[in-house]
Amino acid sequence: MSAWIIWLIAAVILLVIEVLSQAVWAFSCAVGCLAAALLSVYTDSLAAQGICVGVVAVLAWIGLAPLVRRIEKKTAHRARTGMDALLGRRAIVIDEIRPDQLGRARIDGDYWQVKAPGIAHVIHHGSEVVVTSYDSIILTVEELK
């Protein structure tokens, strides 16, 4: 069996592992195997092909890992469900929030009881706030500046 076929089979296996585990290293190694498959067309040296796999896999990982982290960071808020999906969301105050008292705010047409601990002033109707946490069905908010 030709070396390029073996490298291609290894790349496919690593891609399957990537799909199942979502580990960037498996995809990086698959890229390395594809580079070695391409190199095997030009040379029969297994040492050169092995070095190619290692170098290209490391370079692919260095290039892909920050990209994957950035994408995960952008989509992390979309993965939240239930009450966690409200964290970081902006709300409009409907019933003013007074110090040490509950008010009401609207997020996407839903009305929530809200509190703003530590405020020394009233947050008026129409003000924009951001959800920082929750306790049961009461949201904790901070006023946007």
N, CA, C and O atoms as CSV, one atom per row, in Angstrom:
chain,resi,resn,atom,element,x,y,z
A,1,MET,N,N,0.845,-1.168,0.000
A,1,MET,CA,C,0.000,0.000,0.000
A,1,MET,C,C,0.900,1.243,0.000
A,1,MET,O,O,1.901,1.281,0.716
A,2,SER,N,N,0.557,2.233,-0.779
A,2,SER,CA,C,1.357,3.450,-0.889
A,2,SER,C,C,1.274,4.269,0.390
A,2,SER,O,O,0.278,4.240,1.112
A,3,ALA,N,N,2.350,4.998,0.643
A,3,ALA,CA,C,2.417,5.812,1.863
A,3,ALA,C,C,1.335,6.890,1.883
A,3,ALA,O,O,0.789,7.203,2.941
A,4,TRP,N,N,1.026,7.460,0.716
A,4,TRP,CA,C,0.036,8.538,0.709
A,4,TRP,C,C,-1.349,8.030,1.114
A,4,TRP,O,O,-2.134,8.768,1.709
A,5,ILE,N,N,-1.642,6.777,0.791
A,5,ILE,CA,C,-2.922,6.194,1.191
A,5,ILE,C,C,-2.973,5.998,2.706
A,5,ILE,O,O,-3.999,6.249,3.339
A,6,ILE,N,N,-1.860,5.547,3.277
A,6,ILE,CA,C,-1.794,5.367,4.733
A,6,ILE,C,C,-1.977,6.711,5.440
A,6,ILE,O,O,-2.715,6.805,6.420
A,7,TRP,N,N,-1.294,7.765,4.933
A,7,TRP,CA,C,-1.454,9.093,5.538
A,7,TRP,C,C,-2.891,9.603,5.381
A,7,TRP,O,O,-3.425,10.255,6.279
A,8,LEU,N,N,-3.498,9.309,4.261
A,8,LEU,CA,C,-4.879,9.734,4.027
A,8,LEU,C,C,-5.838,9.019,4.975
A,8,LEU,O,O,-6.758,9.638,5.509
A,9,ILE,N,N,-5.628,7.719,5.188
A,9,ILE,CA,C,-6.450,6.952,6.134
A,9,ILE,C,C,-6.269,7.501,7.545
A,9,ILE,O,O,-7.239,7.647,8.287
A,10,ALA,N,N,-5.014,7.807,7.916
A,10,ALA,CA,C,-4.757,8.385,9.243
A,10,ALA,C,C,-5.468,9.727,9.395
A,10,ALA,O,O,-6.015,10.020,10.458
A,11,ALA,N,N,-5.463,10.548,8.337
A,11,ALA,CA,C,-6.142,11.846,8.385
A,11,ALA,C,C,-7.648,11.677,8.579
A,11,ALA,O,O,-8.272,12.411,9.346
A,12,VAL,N,N,-8.224,10.702,7.874
A,12,VAL,CA,C,-9.667,10.459,8.002
A,12,VAL,C,C,-10.005,9.989,9.421
A,12,VAL,O,O,-10.982,10.448,10.013
A,13,ILE,N,N,-9.206,9.088,9.954
A,13,ILE,CA,C,-9.425,8.613,11.334
A,13,ILE,C,C,-9.331,9.781,12.314
A,13,ILE,O,O,-10.155,9.899,13.222
A,14,LEU,N,N,-8.334,10.638,12.133
A,14,LEU,CA,C,-8.191,11.797,13.024
A,14,LEU,C,C,-9.351,12.777,12.864
A,14,LEU,O,O,-9.767,13.399,13.842
A,15,LEU,N,N,-9.875,12.923,11.662
A,15,LEU,CA,C,-11.037,13.787,11.468
A,15,LEU,C,C,-12.273,13.221,12.172
A,15,LEU,O,O,-13.080,13.972,12.720
A,16,VAL,N,N,-12.415,11.896,12.152
A,16,VAL,CA,C,-13.524,11.264,12.885
A,16,VAL,C,C,-13.355,11.512,14.384
A,16,VAL,O,O,-14.323,11.825,15.077
A,17,ILE,N,N,-12.130,11.372,14.878
A,17,ILE,CA,C,-11.858,11.652,16.295
A,17,ILE,C,C,-12.180,13.107,16.606
A,17,ILE,O,O,-12.737,13.408,17.661
A,18,GLU,N,N,-11.832,14.015,15.689
A,18,GLU,CA,C,-12.130,15.446,15.877
A,18,GLU,C,C,-13.628,15.686,15.988
A,18,GLU,O,O,-14.079,16.433,16.857
A,19,VAL,N,N,-14.388,15.063,15.123
A,19,VAL,CA,C,-15.839,15.234,15.147
A,19,VAL,C,C,-16.418,14.715,16.463
A,19,VAL,O,O,-17.316,15.331,17.038
A,20,LEU,N,N,-15.908,13.592,16.932
A,20,LEU,CA,C,-16.437,13.002,18.164
A,20,LEU,C,C,-15.970,13.725,19.421
A,20,LEU,O,O,-16.727,13.829,20.387
A,21,SER,N,N,-14.740,14.224,19.425
A,21,SER,CA,C,-14.195,14.813,20.659
A,21,SER,C,C,-14.124,16.331,20.632
A,21,SER,O,O,-14.011,16.956,21.687
A,22,GLN,N,N,-14.188,16.937,19.462
A,22,GLN,CA,C,-14.057,18.383,19.282
A,22,GLN,C,C,-12.777,18.909,19.931
A,22,GLN,O,O,-12.779,19.947,20.593
A,23,ALA,N,N,-11.698,18.176,19.728
A,23,ALA,CA,C,-10.387,18.577,20.233
A,23,ALA,C,C,-9.585,19.122,19.066
A,23,ALA,O,O,-9.445,18.454,18.042
A,24,VAL,N,N,-9.064,20.315,19.210
A,24,VAL,CA,C,-8.350,20.959,18.111
A,24,VAL,C,C,-7.109,20.153,17.707
A,24,VAL,O,O,-6.703,20.175,16.545
A,25,TRP,N,N,-6.520,19.453,18.657
A,25,TRP,CA,C,-5.295,18.695,18.359
A,25,TRP,C,C,-5.537,17.628,17.306
A,25,TRP,O,O,-4.665,17.383,16.473
A,26,ALA,N,N,-6.695,16.991,17.323
A,26,ALA,CA,C,-6.974,15.932,16.348
A,26,ALA,C,C,-7.060,16.521,14.938
A,26,ALA,O,O,-6.558,15.923,13.987
A,27,PHE,N,N,-7.679,17.662,14.803
A,27,PHE,CA,C,-7.763,18.309,13.493
A,27,PHE,C,C,-6.378,18.748,13.027
A,27,PHE,O,O,-6.041,18.615,11.851
A,28,SER,N,N,-5.572,19.275,13.961
A,28,SER,CA,C,-4.214,19.701,13.623
A,28,SER,C,C,-3.380,18.518,13.136
A,28,SER,O,O,-2.633,18.645,12.166
A,29,CYS,N,N,-3.502,17.376,13.799
A,29,CYS,CA,C,-2.774,16.174,13.369
A,29,CYS,C,C,-3.269,15.686,12.010
A,29,CYS,O,O,-2.484,15.192,11.201
A,30,ALA,N,N,-4.577,15.825,11.759
A,30,ALA,CA,C,-5.118,15.435,10.451
A,30,ALA,C,C,-4.538,16.314,9.349
A,30,ALA,O,O,-4.235,15.829,8.258
A,31,VAL,N,N,-4.385,17.605,9.632
A,31,VAL,CA,C,-3.761,18.506,8.657
A,31,VAL,C,C,-2.316,18.072,8.411
A,31,VAL,O,O,-1.845,18.081,7.274
A,32,GLY,N,N,-1.619,17.695,9.477
A,32,GLY,CA,C,-0.254,17.198,9.333
A,32,GLY,C,C,-0.197,15.943,8.479
A,32,GLY,O,O,0.700,15.804,7.647
A,33,CYS,N,N,-1.135,15.031,8.669
A,33,CYS,CA,C,-1.180,13.799,7.871
A,33,CYS,C,C,-1.450,14.108,6.395
A,33,CYS,O,O,-0.882,13.467,5.510
A,34,LEU,N,N,-2.310,15.083,6.136
A,34,LEU,CA,C,-2.567,15.460,4.742
A,34,LEU,C,C,-1.320,16.064,4.105
A,34,LEU,O,O,-1.042,15.817,2.932
A,35,ALA,N,N,-0.572,16.850,4.866
A,35,ALA,CA,C,0.683,17.403,4.345
A,35,ALA,C,C,1.686,16.285,4.066
A,35,ALA,O,O,2.393,16.325,3.059
A,36,ALA,N,N,1.752,15.294,4.944
A,36,ALA,CA,C,2.658,14.163,4.729
A,36,ALA,C,C,2.221,13.340,3.523
A,36,ALA,O,O,3.064,12.831,2.785
A,37,ALA,N,N,0.911,13.203,3.314
A,37,ALA,CA,C,0.418,12.488,2.133
A,37,ALA,C,C,0.852,13.205,0.866
A,37,ALA,O,O,1.237,12.566,-0.114
A,38,LEU,N,N,0.791,14.521,0.882
A,38,LEU,CA,C,1.234,15.294,-0.269
A,38,LEU,C,C,2.742,15.151,-0.475
A,38,LEU,O,O,3.212,15.012,-1.604
A,39,LEU,N,N,3.487,15.187,0.620
A,39,LEU,CA,C,4.948,15.031,0.532
A,39,LEU,C,C,5.335,13.636,0.038
A,39,LEU,O,O,6.327,13.486,-0.675
A,40,SER,N,N,4.556,12.613,0.414
A,40,SER,CA,C,4.899,11.238,0.025
A,40,SER,C,C,4.815,11.033,-1.482
A,40,SER,O,O,5.387,10.080,-2.011
A,41,VAL,N,N,4.112,11.911,-2.168
A,41,VAL,CA,C,4.072,11.837,-3.630
A,41,VAL,C,C,5.437,12.187,-4.213
A,41,VAL,O,O,5.821,11.680,-5.267
A,42,TYR,N,N,6.165,13.060,-3.516
A,42,TYR,CA,C,7.451,13.544,-4.016
A,42,TYR,C,C,8.655,12.796,-3.454
A,42,TYR,O,O,9.713,12.774,-4.082
A,43,THR,N,N,8.508,12.173,-2.264
A,43,THR,CA,C,9.645,11.468,-1.665
A,43,THR,C,C,9.164,10.214,-0.938
A,43,THR,O,O,8.044,10.161,-0.430
A,44,ASP,N,N,10.035,9.207,-0.900
A,44,ASP,CA,C,9.722,7.967,-0.191
A,44,ASP,C,C,10.274,7.966,1.233
A,44,ASP,O,O,10.103,6.984,1.955
A,45,SER,N,N,10.927,9.037,1.646
A,45,SER,CA,C,11.565,9.108,2.957
A,45,SER,C,C,10.513,9.210,4.076
A,45,SER,O,O,9.822,10.219,4.217
A,46,LEU,N,N,10.418,8.125,4.864
A,46,LEU,CA,C,9.467,8.135,5.983
A,46,LEU,C,C,9.887,9.136,7.057
A,46,LEU,O,O,9.041,9.705,7.748
A,47,ALA,N,N,11.189,9.348,7.193
A,47,ALA,CA,C,11.674,10.322,8.176
A,47,ALA,C,C,11.190,11.721,7.796
A,47,ALA,O,O,10.719,12.462,8.658
A,48,ALA,N,N,11.298,12.087,6.539
A,48,ALA,CA,C,10.848,13.401,6.075
A,48,ALA,C,C,9.341,13.544,6.248
A,48,ALA,O,O,8.852,14.607,6.630
A,49,GLN,N,N,8.608,12.473,5.966
A,49,GLN,CA,C,7.162,12.509,6.115
A,49,GLN,C,C,6.763,12.653,7.582
A,49,GLN,O,O,5.839,13.395,7.915
A,50,GLY,N,N,7.471,11.934,8.455
A,50,GLY,CA,C,7.197,12.034,9.896
A,50,GLY,C,C,7.491,13.420,10.437
A,50,GLY,O,O,6.720,13.957,11.232
A,51,ILE,N,N,8.602,13.999,10.012
A,51,ILE,CA,C,8.930,15.369,10.428
A,51,ILE,C,C,7.875,16.342,9.902
A,51,ILE,O,O,7.479,17.274,10.601
A,52,CYS,N,N,7.429,16.122,8.682
A,52,CYS,CA,C,6.394,16.961,8.085
A,52,CYS,C,C,5.102,16.912,8.905
A,52,CYS,O,O,4.477,17.943,9.152
A,53,VAL,N,N,4.709,15.706,9.323
A,53,VAL,CA,C,3.506,15.567,10.150
A,53,VAL,C,C,3.652,16.392,11.423
A,53,VAL,O,O,2.760,17.162,11.778
A,54,GLY,N,N,4.773,16.229,12.102
A,54,GLY,CA,C,4.982,16.936,13.364
A,54,GLY,C,C,4.994,18.445,13.204
A,54,GLY,O,O,4.318,19.158,13.946
A,55,VAL,N,N,5.760,18.933,12.239
A,55,VAL,CA,C,5.894,20.383,12.041
A,55,VAL,C,C,4.562,21.002,11.622
A,55,VAL,O,O,4.137,22.008,12.190
A,56,VAL,N,N,3.909,20.408,10.638
A,56,VAL,CA,C,2.647,20.964,10.144
A,56,VAL,C,C,1.563,20.867,11.219
A,56,VAL,O,O,0.754,21.786,11.348
A,57,ALA,N,N,1.527,19.792,11.985
A,57,ALA,CA,C,0.529,19.653,13.051
A,57,ALA,C,C,0.717,20.730,14.114
A,57,ALA,O,O,-0.253,21.331,14.575
A,58,VAL,N,N,1.965,20.972,14.500
A,58,VAL,CA,C,2.230,22.022,15.497
A,58,VAL,C,C,1.845,23.395,14.945
A,58,VAL,O,O,1.212,24.188,15.642
A,59,LEU,N,N,2.221,23.677,13.707
A,59,LEU,CA,C,1.863,24.963,13.099
A,59,LEU,C,C,0.346,25.119,12.964
A,59,LEU,O,O,-0.196,26.200,13.190
A,60,ALA,N,N,-0.325,24.041,12.597
A,60,ALA,CA,C,-1.784,24.092,12.489
A,60,ALA,C,C,-2.421,24.339,13.852
A,60,ALA,O,O,-3.374,25.110,13.969
A,61,TRP,N,N,-1.896,23.690,14.870
A,61,TRP,CA,C,-2.436,23.896,16.220
A,61,TRP,C,C,-2.203,25.332,16.682
A,61,TRP,O,O,-3.100,25.954,17.250
A,62,ILE,N,N,-1.009,25.857,16.442
A,62,ILE,CA,C,-0.708,27.243,16.832
A,62,ILE,C,C,-1.644,28.210,16.108
A,62,ILE,O,O,-2.073,29.206,16.689
A,63,GLY,N,N,-1.954,27.929,14.873
A,63,GLY,CA,C,-2.851,28.796,14.114
A,63,GLY,C,C,-4.318,28.605,14.438
A,63,GLY,O,O,-5.083,29.569,14.449
A,64,LEU,N,N,-4.722,27.361,14.705
A,64,LEU,CA,C,-6.146,27.069,14.892
A,64,LEU,C,C,-6.637,27.260,16.325
A,64,LEU,O,O,-7.787,27.650,16.526
A,65,ALA,N,N,-5.804,26.999,17.315
A,65,ALA,CA,C,-6.254,27.073,18.707
A,65,ALA,C,C,-6.789,28.458,19.078
A,65,ALA,O,O,-7.866,28.539,19.669
A,66,PRO,N,N,-6.087,29.552,18.757
A,66,PRO,CA,C,-6.647,30.868,19.092
A,66,PRO,C,C,-7.942,31.160,18.324
A,66,PRO,O,O,-8.856,31.786,18.859
A,67,LEU,N,N,-8.014,30.710,17.086
A,67,LEU,CA,C,-9.220,30.913,16.288
A,67,LEU,C,C,-10.404,30.185,16.904
A,67,LEU,O,O,-11.496,30.743,17.002
A,68,VAL,N,N,-10.195,28.958,17.313
A,68,VAL,CA,C,-11.265,28.169,17.931
A,68,VAL,C,C,-11.700,28.799,19.254
A,68,VAL,O,O,-12.895,28.872,19.542
A,69,ARG,N,N,-10.728,29.257,20.064
A,69,ARG,CA,C,-11.064,29.925,21.327
A,69,ARG,C,C,-11.900,31.173,21.087
A,69,ARG,O,O,-12.861,31.428,21.813
A,70,ARG,N,N,-11.542,31.951,20.074
A,70,ARG,CA,C,-12.278,33.168,19.757
A,70,ARG,C,C,-13.714,32.832,19.334
A,70,ARG,O,O,-14.659,33.501,19.750
A,71,ILE,N,N,-13.868,31.809,18.518
A,71,ILE,CA,C,-15.203,31.400,18.076
A,71,ILE,C,C,-16.021,30.899,19.257
A,71,ILE,O,O,-17.200,31.235,19.373
A,72,GLU,N,N,-15.416,30.099,20.140
A,72,GLU,CA,C,-16.120,29.595,21.312
A,72,GLU,C,C,-16.546,30.734,22.225
A,72,GLU,O,O,-17.630,30.696,22.808
A,73,LYS,N,N,-15.700,31.740,22.350
A,73,LYS,CA,C,-16.014,32.887,23.202
A,73,LYS,C,C,-17.209,33.653,22.645
A,73,LYS,O,O,-18.071,34.104,23.400
A,74,LYS,N,N,-17.260,33.800,21.317
A,74,LYS,CA,C,-18.363,34.514,20.687
A,74,LYS,C,C,-19.674,33.752,20.822
A,74,LYS,O,O,-20.731,34.362,20.983
A,75,THR,N,N,-19.618,32.447,20.757
A,75,THR,CA,C,-20.841,31.642,20.774
A,75,THR,C,C,-21.200,31.114,22.152
A,75,THR,O,O,-22.222,30.443,22.302
A,76,ALA,N,N,-20.391,31.396,23.158
A,76,ALA,CA,C,-20.648,30.853,24.494
A,76,ALA,C,C,-21.972,31.329,25.049
A,76,ALA,O,O,-22.687,30.548,25.678
A,77,HIS,N,N,-22.322,32.590,24.837
A,77,HIS,CA,C,-23.580,33.106,25.381
A,77,HIS,C,C,-24.786,32.460,24.710
A,77,HIS,O,O,-25.851,32.363,25.319
A,78,ARG,N,N,-24.635,32.021,23.470
A,78,ARG,CA,C,-25.751,31.369,22.785
A,78,ARG,C,C,-26.010,29.966,23.318
A,78,ARG,O,O,-27.114,29.440,23.178
A,79,ALA,N,N,-25.005,29.367,23.921
A,79,ALA,CA,C,-25.139,28.002,24.410
A,79,ALA,C,C,-25.887,27.949,25.736
A,79,ALA,O,O,-26.338,26.880,26.147
A,80,ARG,N,N,-26.024,29.096,26.415
A,80,ARG,CA,C,-26.713,29.100,27.701
A,80,ARG,C,C,-28.217,28.940,27.501
A,80,ARG,O,O,-28.781,29.414,26.515
A,81,THR,N,N,-28.847,28.271,28.446
A,81,THR,CA,C,-30.285,28.081,28.382
A,81,THR,C,C,-30.898,28.439,29.721
A,81,THR,O,O,-30.187,28.624,30.708
A,82,GLY,N,N,-32.208,28.535,29.754
A,82,GLY,CA,C,-32.917,28.833,30.999
A,82,GLY,C,C,-32.530,30.197,31.546
A,82,GLY,O,O,-32.333,31.148,30.790
A,83,MET,N,N,-32.424,30.283,32.847
A,83,MET,CA,C,-32.091,31.540,33.508
A,83,MET,C,C,-30.683,32.004,33.149
A,83,MET,O,O,-30.427,33.206,33.093
A,84,ASP,N,N,-29.775,31.075,32.906
A,84,ASP,CA,C,-28.406,31.455,32.550
A,84,ASP,C,C,-28.360,32.269,31.257
A,84,ASP,O,O,-27.436,33.056,31.050
A,85,ALA,N,N,-29.349,32.082,30.393
A,85,ALA,CA,C,-29.380,32.826,29.136
A,85,ALA,C,C,-29.628,34.310,29.368
A,85,ALA,O,O,-29.359,35.122,28.483
A,86,LEU,N,N,-30.132,34.677,30.536
A,86,LEU,CA,C,-30.397,36.083,30.838
A,86,LEU,C,C,-29.161,36.839,31.304
A,86,LEU,O,O,-29.130,38.069,31.252
A,87,LEU,N,N,-28.148,36.120,31.755
A,87,LEU,CA,C,-26.950,36.770,32.278
A,87,LEU,C,C,-26.268,37.590,31.185
A,87,LEU,O,O,-26.008,37.097,30.087
A,88,GLY,N,N,-25.981,38.863,31.512
A,88,GLY,CA,C,-25.345,39.751,30.557
A,88,GLY,C,C,-26.301,40.446,29.616
A,88,GLY,O,O,-25.890,41.315,28.848
A,89,ARG,N,N,-27.575,40.078,29.662
A,89,ARG,CA,C,-28.576,40.693,28.788
A,89,ARG,C,C,-28.963,42.071,29.309
A,89,ARG,O,O,-28.864,42.340,30.506
A,90,ARG,N,N,-29.394,42.926,28.421
A,90,ARG,CA,C,-29.872,44.259,28.785
A,90,ARG,C,C,-31.382,44.225,28.956
A,90,ARG,O,O,-32.090,43.490,28.267
A,91,ALA,N,N,-31.858,45.040,29.893
A,91,ALA,CA,C,-33.289,45.117,30.184
A,91,ALA,C,C,-33.688,46.576,30.315
A,91,ALA,O,O,-32.855,47.430,30.617
A,92,ILE,N,N,-34.961,46.858,30.089
A,92,ILE,CA,C,-35.514,48.201,30.244
A,92,ILE,C,C,-36.366,48.218,31.510
A,92,ILE,O,O,-37.239,47.368,31.690
A,93,VAL,N,N,-36.107,49.189,32.385
A,93,VAL,CA,C,-36.841,49.303,33.650
A,93,VAL,C,C,-38.271,49.746,33.356
A,93,VAL,O,O,-38.490,50.739,32.663
A,94,ILE,N,N,-39.234,49.008,33.883
A,94,ILE,CA,C,-40.654,49.319,33.716
A,94,ILE,C,C,-41.189,49.979,34.984
A,94,ILE,O,O,-41.830,51.027,34.908
A,95,ASP,N,N,-40.936,49.385,36.141
A,95,ASP,CA,C,-41.273,49.980,37.444
A,95,ASP,C,C,-39.954,50.350,38.095
A,95,ASP,O,O,-39.076,49.501,38.250
A,96,GLU,N,N,-39.808,51.618,38.479
A,96,GLU,CA,C,-38.517,52.093,38.976
A,96,GLU,C,C,-37.991,51.233,40.122
A,96,GLU,O,O,-38.743,50.660,40.910
A,97,ILE,N,N,-36.680,51.175,40.171
A,97,ILE,CA,C,-36.003,50.365,41.187
A,97,ILE,C,C,-35.473,51.320,42.250
A,97,ILE,O,O,-34.646,52.185,41.963
A,98,ARG,N,N,-35.956,51.156,43.478
A,98,ARG,CA,C,-35.516,52.001,44.597
A,98,ARG,C,C,-34.495,51.228,45.429
A,98,ARG,O,O,-34.464,49.998,45.395
A,99,PRO,N,N,-33.657,51.957,46.181
A,99,PRO,CA,C,-32.690,51.271,47.050
A,99,PRO,C,C,-33.379,50.273,47.981
A,99,PRO,O,O,-34.365,50.609,48.638
A,100,ASP,N,N,-32.866,49.065,48.035
A,100,ASP,CA,C,-33.366,47.985,48.888
A,100,ASP,C,C,-34.813,47.592,48.599
A,100,ASP,O,O,-35.490,47.054,49.476
A,101,GLN,N,N,-35.298,47.852,47.381
A,101,GLN,CA,C,-36.645,47.435,46.983
A,101,GLN,C,C,-36.597,46.805,45.597
A,101,GLN,O,O,-35.652,47.007,44.834
A,102,LEU,N,N,-37.629,46.043,45.294
A,102,LEU,CA,C,-37.722,45.413,43.982
A,102,LEU,C,C,-38.387,46.342,42.986
A,102,LEU,O,O,-39.249,47.144,43.346
A,103,GLY,N,N,-37.983,46.229,41.743
A,103,GLY,CA,C,-38.639,46.908,40.645
A,103,GLY,C,C,-38.979,45.875,39.588
A,103,GLY,O,O,-38.919,44.671,39.841
A,104,ARG,N,N,-39.333,46.346,38.413
A,104,ARG,CA,C,-39.633,45.429,37.314
A,104,ARG,C,C,-38.904,45.900,36.070
A,104,ARG,O,O,-38.714,47.097,35.853
A,105,ALA,N,N,-38.501,44.933,35.257
A,105,ALA,CA,C,-37.821,45.249,33.998
A,105,ALA,C,C,-38.309,44.296,32.920
A,105,ALA,O,O,-38.824,43.215,33.208
A,106,ARG,N,N,-38.136,44.720,31.669
A,106,ARG,CA,C,-38.596,43.928,30.527
A,106,ARG,C,C,-37.395,43.485,29.699
A,106,ARG,O,O,-36.522,44.282,29.355
A,107,ILE,N,N,-37.378,42.182,29.387
A,107,ILE,CA,C,-36.387,41.615,28.472
A,107,ILE,C,C,-37.156,40.834,27.411
A,107,ILE,O,O,-37.844,39.863,27.726
A,108,ASP,N,N,-37.040,41.255,26.165
A,108,ASP,CA,C,-37.710,40.569,25.043
A,108,ASP,C,C,-39.192,40.337,25.301
A,108,ASP,O,O,-39.704,39.265,24.977
A,109,GLY,N,N,-39.890,41.303,25.871
A,109,GLY,CA,C,-41.325,41.184,26.098
A,109,GLY,C,C,-41.711,40.471,27.374
A,109,GLY,O,O,-42.893,40.430,27.714
A,110,ASP,N,N,-40.754,39.908,28.091
A,110,ASP,CA,C,-41.032,39.253,29.372
A,110,ASP,C,C,-40.722,40.231,30.506
A,110,ASP,O,O,-39.743,40.975,30.446
A,111,TYR,N,N,-41.563,40.220,31.535
A,111,TYR,CA,C,-41.388,41.119,32.664
A,111,TYR,C,C,-40.811,40.348,33.841
A,111,TYR,O,O,-41.270,39.252,34.162
A,112,TRP,N,N,-39.805,40.926,34.479
A,112,TRP,CA,C,-39.101,40.275,35.568
A,112,TRP,C,C,-39.029,41.199,36.780
A,112,TRP,O,O,-38.940,42.420,36.648
A,113,GLN,N,N,-39.070,40.584,37.970
A,113,GLN,CA,C,-38.767,41.347,39.173
A,113,GLN,C,C,-37.258,41.493,39.227
A,113,GLN,O,O,-36.509,40.547,38.987
A,114,VAL,N,N,-36.832,42.716,39.550
A,114,VAL,CA,C,-35.396,42.984,39.571
A,114,VAL,C,C,-35.011,43.732,40.836
A,114,VAL,O,O,-35.818,44.450,41.427
A,115,LYS,N,N,-33.775,43.550,41.233
A,115,LYS,CA,C,-33.215,44.309,42.346
A,115,LYS,C,C,-31.842,44.803,41.922
A,115,LYS,O,O,-31.171,44.205,41.081
A,116,ALA,N,N,-31.442,45.924,42.535
A,116,ALA,CA,C,-30.131,46.505,42.242
A,116,ALA,C,C,-29.463,46.816,43.576
A,116,ALA,O,O,-29.501,47.956,44.038
A,117,PRO,N,N,-28.851,45.812,44.196
A,117,PRO,CA,C,-28.244,46.038,45.510
A,117,PRO,C,C,-27.110,47.048,45.441
A,117,PRO,O,O,-26.347,47.101,44.477
A,118,GLY,N,N,-27.028,47.844,46.494
A,118,GLY,CA,C,-25.927,48.787,46.589
A,118,GLY,C,C,-26.170,50.120,45.910
A,118,GLY,O,O,-25.284,50.975,45.907
A,119,ILE,N,N,-27.350,50.321,45.334
A,119,ILE,CA,C,-27.591,51.624,44.704
A,119,ILE,C,C,-28.032,52.623,45.763
A,119,ILE,O,O,-28.675,52.251,46.745
A,120,ALA,N,N,-27.690,53.881,45.567
A,120,ALA,CA,C,-28.070,54.942,46.510
A,120,ALA,C,C,-29.119,55.858,45.896
A,120,ALA,O,O,-29.549,56.820,46.532
A,121,HIS,N,N,-29.529,55.571,44.683
A,121,HIS,CA,C,-30.496,56.413,43.987
A,121,HIS,C,C,-31.535,55.535,43.296
A,121,HIS,O,O,-31.391,54.315,43.224
A,122,VAL,N,N,-32.567,56.172,42.797
A,122,VAL,CA,C,-33.634,55.454,42.097
A,122,VAL,C,C,-33.231,55.272,40.636
A,122,VAL,O,O,-32.735,56.201,39.998
A,123,ILE,N,N,-33.451,54.070,40.118
A,123,ILE,CA,C,-33.271,53.825,38.682
A,123,ILE,C,C,-34.662,53.982,38.067
A,123,ILE,O,O,-35.568,53.200,38.356
A,124,HIS,N,N,-34.821,54.984,37.231
A,124,HIS,CA,C,-36.130,55.391,36.735
A,124,HIS,C,C,-36.642,54.540,35.578
A,124,HIS,O,O,-35.890,53.837,34.902
A,125,HIS,N,N,-37.954,54.637,35.381
A,125,HIS,CA,C,-38.648,53.983,34.272
A,125,HIS,C,C,-37.955,54.362,32.953
A,125,HIS,O,O,-37.658,55.533,32.715
A,126,GLY,N,N,-37.704,53.360,32.102
A,126,GLY,CA,C,-37.081,53.600,30.808
A,126,GLY,C,C,-35.565,53.488,30.813
A,126,GLY,O,O,-34.943,53.476,29.751
A,127,SER,N,N,-34.960,53.403,31.998
A,127,SER,CA,C,-33.499,53.261,32.077
A,127,SER,C,C,-33.097,51.865,31.616
A,127,SER,O,O,-33.872,50.913,31.704
A,128,GLU,N,N,-31.878,51.772,31.128
A,128,GLU,CA,C,-31.363,50.478,30.676
A,128,GLU,C,C,-30.453,49.903,31.758
A,128,GLU,O,O,-29.601,50.599,32.310
A,129,VAL,N,N,-30.653,48.614,32.048
A,129,VAL,CA,C,-29.856,47.905,33.043
A,129,VAL,C,C,-29.335,46.613,32.414
A,129,VAL,O,O,-29.817,46.178,31.368
A,130,VAL,N,N,-28.340,46.008,33.071
A,130,VAL,CA,C,-27.793,44.743,32.592
A,130,VAL,C,C,-27.927,43.707,33.709
A,130,VAL,O,O,-27.686,44.010,34.877
A,131,VAL,N,N,-28.311,42.494,33.344
A,131,VAL,CA,C,-28.510,41.413,34.313
A,131,VAL,C,C,-27.148,40.845,34.704
A,131,VAL,O,O,-26.363,40.448,33.843
A,132,THR,N,N,-26.872,40.809,36.016
A,132,THR,CA,C,-25.592,40.293,36.499
A,132,THR,C,C,-25.721,38.927,37.174
A,132,THR,O,O,-24.783,38.130,37.153
A,133,SER,N,N,-26.888,38.657,37.774
A,133,SER,CA,C,-27.103,37.352,38.412
A,133,SER,C,C,-28.596,37.185,38.657
A,133,SER,O,O,-29.402,38.044,38.299
A,134,TYR,N,N,-28.946,36.064,39.272
A,134,TYR,CA,C,-30.346,35.827,39.614
A,134,TYR,C,C,-30.421,34.966,40.859
A,134,TYR,O,O,-29.497,34.222,41.184
A,135,ASP,N,N,-31.548,35.087,41.548
A,135,ASP,CA,C,-31.848,34.252,42.703
A,135,ASP,C,C,-33.303,33.851,42.554
A,135,ASP,O,O,-34.201,34.676,42.723
A,136,SER,N,N,-33.534,32.595,42.241
A,136,SER,CA,C,-34.860,32.096,41.934
A,136,SER,C,C,-35.364,32.844,40.691
A,136,SER,O,O,-34.789,32.700,39.613
A,137,ILE,N,N,-36.438,33.644,40.832
A,137,ILE,CA,C,-36.954,34.371,39.659
A,137,ILE,C,C,-36.726,35.876,39.784
A,137,ILE,O,O,-37.338,36.656,39.055
A,138,ILE,N,N,-35.864,36.283,40.686
A,138,ILE,CA,C,-35.544,37.704,40.852
A,138,ILE,C,C,-34.159,37.944,40.262
A,138,ILE,O,O,-33.175,37.321,40.660
A,139,LEU,N,N,-34.112,38.865,39.304
A,139,LEU,CA,C,-32.859,39.181,38.629
A,139,LEU,C,C,-32.128,40.297,39.372
A,139,LEU,O,O,-32.751,41.241,39.857
A,140,THR,N,N,-30.816,40.183,39.455
A,140,THR,CA,C,-29.986,41.245,40.000
A,140,THR,C,C,-29.415,42.006,38.812
A,140,THR,O,O,-28.861,41.409,37.889
A,141,VAL,N,N,-29.554,43.344,38.843
A,141,VAL,CA,C,-29.134,44.161,37.721
A,141,VAL,C,C,-28.214,45.283,38.172
A,141,VAL,O,O,-28.159,45.636,39.350
A,142,GLU,N,N,-27.499,45.829,37.206
A,142,GLU,CA,C,-26.689,47.019,37.407
A,142,GLU,C,C,-27.087,48.033,36.350
A,142,GLU,O,O,-27.403,47.673,35.216
A,143,GLU,N,N,-27.070,49.289,36.727
A,143,GLU,CA,C,-27.414,50.352,35.779
A,143,GLU,C,C,-26.277,50.535,34.780
A,143,GLU,O,O,-25.102,50.519,35.144
A,144,LEU,N,N,-26.649,50.707,33.523
A,144,LEU,CA,C,-25.646,50.998,32.499
A,144,LEU,C,C,-25.268,52.457,32.602
A,144,LEU,O,O,-26.123,53.315,32.825
A,145,LYS,N,N,-24.007,52.737,32.444
A,145,LYS,CA,C,-23.559,54.131,32.563
A,145,LYS,C,C,-23.356,54.734,31.218
A,145,LYS,O,O,-22.980,55.901,31.116
